[in-house]
Amino acid sequence: RSLSINTSSITATANPLLQPRSNLHMAMRRSRSVFTSGFLLLGAAASLLGPACFSFASPGQTGRRNMFGLLGSVGAILAFSTEEQAAVAAPPWSGKYDDPNHPGCKREVSVTGVDMTISGTDGEPGPGCTPKDKVSSWKIRGKLLAEDSEELAIDFSPKGGPKDVPAKWVRNGIKFPDGNKWAKIGFKSSY
């Protein structure tokens, strides 16, 4: 027998599995991952410290020392988890980038809160910045949707381009609607 399924009636709004993931969903997924890794570290610490750290029957100083050692380990694990969570909560936007459409030209991003500043250079006649090109500098602004957002809008109008161009952090750089991607220099993707 063969099974035939009519998929023409399934839409993205009717099926939540087909909808894109939200920033909140991605942040919650990262938080779960950090929480799970914290518990794994706690288990590893407990196995290294041995069963003596869980022994409360001994009224001597040794039992208390082990207990304080365990509490210190838990504190270190929680601090590590918080730092790790902060590190993965937002894409690492700030830094220098390579733009394949303008080889050798400067692309540098800095972020404060949700405000982004991009400074760069372009060569004339171009398309890149070589010693034979006349190089001009420019500065434009962008705005993240939220401080931990993977999406932003960039205003290219000071360069004669469109205003509010959407862009997105993709693995190791910034991807634009035209398919161009600025790869962050020296970035190893752990995000």
C-alpha positions as CSV (number, residue, x, y, z in Angstrom):
1,R,0.0,0.0,0.0
2,S,1.0,3.6,-0.5
3,L,0.2,6.6,1.7
4,S,-0.6,9.9,0.1
5,I,-0.7,13.1,2.1
6,N,-2.0,16.4,0.7
7,T,0.3,19.1,2.0
8,S,-1.3,22.0,0.1
9,S,-3.5,22.9,3.0
10,I,-0.7,23.2,5.5
11,T,0.4,26.8,6.0
12,A,3.1,28.4,8.1
13,T,0.5,30.0,10.3
14,A,-1.4,26.8,10.8
15,N,1.7,24.8,11.6
16,P,4.0,26.3,14.3
17,L,6.8,23.9,13.3
18,L,7.1,25.7,10.0
19,Q,7.4,29.2,11.5
20,P,10.9,30.7,12.1
21,R,12.3,30.7,15.6
22,S,12.0,33.9,17.6
23,N,14.9,35.5,19.4
24,L,13.1,34.7,22.7
25,H,12.9,31.0,21.7
26,M,16.6,31.0,20.8
27,A,17.6,32.6,24.1
28,M,15.5,30.1,26.1
29,R,17.1,27.3,24.2
30,R,20.6,28.7,25.1
31,S,19.5,29.1,28.8
32,R,18.4,25.5,29.0
33,S,21.8,24.5,27.5
34,V,23.6,26.5,30.1
35,F,21.4,25.2,32.9
36,T,22.0,21.6,31.8
37,S,25.8,22.1,31.6
38,G,25.7,23.6,35.1
39,F,24.2,20.4,36.4
40,L,26.7,18.3,34.6
41,L,29.5,20.3,36.1
42,L,27.9,20.0,39.5
43,G,27.8,16.2,39.1
44,A,31.4,16.1,38.0
45,A,32.5,18.2,41.0
46,A,30.6,15.9,43.3
47,S,32.2,12.8,41.8
48,L,35.7,14.4,42.2
49,L,35.1,15.5,45.8
50,G,33.8,12.0,46.7
51,P,31.0,10.9,49.0
52,A,32.7,12.6,52.0
53,C,31.3,16.0,50.9
54,F,27.8,14.6,51.3
55,S,28.5,13.1,54.7
56,F,26.7,15.1,57.4
57,A,26.9,12.4,60.1
58,S,30.5,13.4,61.2
59,P,30.3,16.3,63.7
60,G,34.0,17.1,63.3
61,Q,35.6,19.9,61.4
62,T,36.4,17.7,58.4
63,G,32.7,17.3,57.5
64,R,32.2,21.1,57.7
65,R,35.2,21.8,55.5
66,N,33.9,19.4,52.9
67,M,30.5,21.0,53.1
68,F,32.0,24.5,52.6
69,G,34.1,23.1,49.7
70,L,31.0,21.8,48.1
71,L,29.2,25.1,48.5
72,G,32.2,26.9,47.0
73,S,32.1,24.5,44.0
74,V,28.4,25.1,43.5
75,G,29.0,28.9,43.6
76,A,31.8,28.6,41.0
77,I,29.5,26.5,38.8
78,L,26.7,29.0,39.1
79,A,29.1,31.9,38.3
80,F,30.5,30.0,35.3
81,S,26.9,29.4,34.1
82,T,26.0,33.0,34.4
83,E,29.1,34.2,32.5
84,E,28.6,31.6,29.8
85,Q,24.9,32.5,29.5
86,A,25.9,36.2,29.1
87,A,28.5,35.2,26.5
88,V,26.0,33.3,24.3
89,A,23.0,35.6,24.9
90,A,24.0,38.0,22.1
91,P,25.9,37.7,18.8
92,P,29.4,39.2,19.0
93,W,28.7,42.1,16.7
94,S,31.6,44.4,17.6
95,G,34.8,43.9,15.6
96,K,36.3,44.1,12.1
97,Y,34.9,42.4,9.0
98,D,35.8,41.3,5.5
99,D,33.4,42.4,2.8
100,P,33.8,40.2,-0.3
101,N,32.2,42.9,-2.5
102,H,34.8,45.4,-1.4
103,P,38.1,43.5,-0.8
104,G,40.6,45.2,1.4
105,C,38.2,47.9,2.5
106,K,37.6,48.6,6.2
107,R,34.4,47.4,7.8
108,E,34.3,48.0,11.6
109,V,31.3,47.6,13.9
110,S,30.8,48.9,17.4
111,V,27.7,48.4,19.5
112,T,26.3,50.2,22.5
113,G,23.0,48.8,23.7
114,V,20.9,48.5,20.6
115,D,22.8,51.2,18.7
116,M,25.3,50.2,16.1
117,T,28.0,52.3,14.4
118,I,29.7,50.9,11.2
119,S,32.7,52.7,9.9
120,G,34.4,51.8,6.7
121,T,36.1,52.8,3.5
122,D,35.4,52.4,-0.2
123,G,37.9,52.6,-3.1
124,E,37.4,54.4,-6.3
125,P,37.3,53.1,-9.0
126,G,36.9,50.0,-6.8
127,P,35.4,47.6,-6.2
128,G,38.1,47.2,-3.5
129,C,40.6,49.3,-1.7
130,T,44.0,48.9,-3.3
131,P,46.9,51.3,-3.5
132,K,45.7,52.4,-6.9
133,D,42.3,53.4,-5.6
134,K,41.3,56.7,-4.1
135,V,40.0,55.6,-0.6
136,S,37.1,57.5,1.1
137,S,35.9,56.9,4.6
138,W,32.3,56.8,5.8
139,K,30.2,56.1,8.9
140,I,26.7,54.7,9.1
141,R,24.3,53.7,11.8
142,G,22.2,50.6,12.6
143,K,19.8,49.5,15.2
144,L,19.4,46.1,16.8
145,L,15.9,44.9,17.4
146,A,17.0,44.2,21.0
147,E,20.3,44.0,22.8
148,D,20.6,40.2,22.4
149,S,19.0,40.3,18.9
150,E,20.4,38.4,15.9
151,E,18.7,41.0,13.6
152,L,19.1,44.6,12.9
153,A,18.3,47.4,10.4
154,I,21.1,49.5,8.9
155,D,20.8,52.9,7.4
156,F,22.9,53.1,4.2
157,S,21.4,56.4,3.1
158,P,24.5,58.5,4.1
159,K,26.4,56.4,1.5
160,G,23.6,56.9,-1.1
161,G,22.0,53.5,-0.4
162,P,18.7,52.5,1.1
163,K,17.5,53.2,4.6
164,D,16.6,50.4,7.1
165,V,18.3,47.5,5.3
166,P,17.6,44.3,7.3
167,A,20.6,42.2,8.2
168,K,21.1,39.2,10.4
169,W,23.9,37.5,12.3
170,V,24.6,34.2,10.6
171,R,27.2,31.9,12.1
172,N,30.3,34.0,11.8
173,G,29.2,37.3,10.3
174,I,26.5,39.7,9.1
175,K,24.3,38.6,6.1
176,F,22.4,41.0,3.9
177,P,19.3,40.4,1.8
178,D,21.3,40.6,-1.4
179,G,23.3,37.5,-0.3
180,N,26.5,39.5,0.6
181,K,28.0,38.4,4.0
182,W,30.6,40.3,6.0
183,A,32.7,37.6,7.7
184,K,34.1,38.7,11.1
185,I,37.9,38.7,11.1
186,G,39.4,36.2,13.5
187,F,36.1,34.9,14.7
188,K,35.7,31.2,15.4
189,S,32.1,30.3,15.4
190,S,31.0,29.0,18.8
191,Y,27.7,31.0,18.7
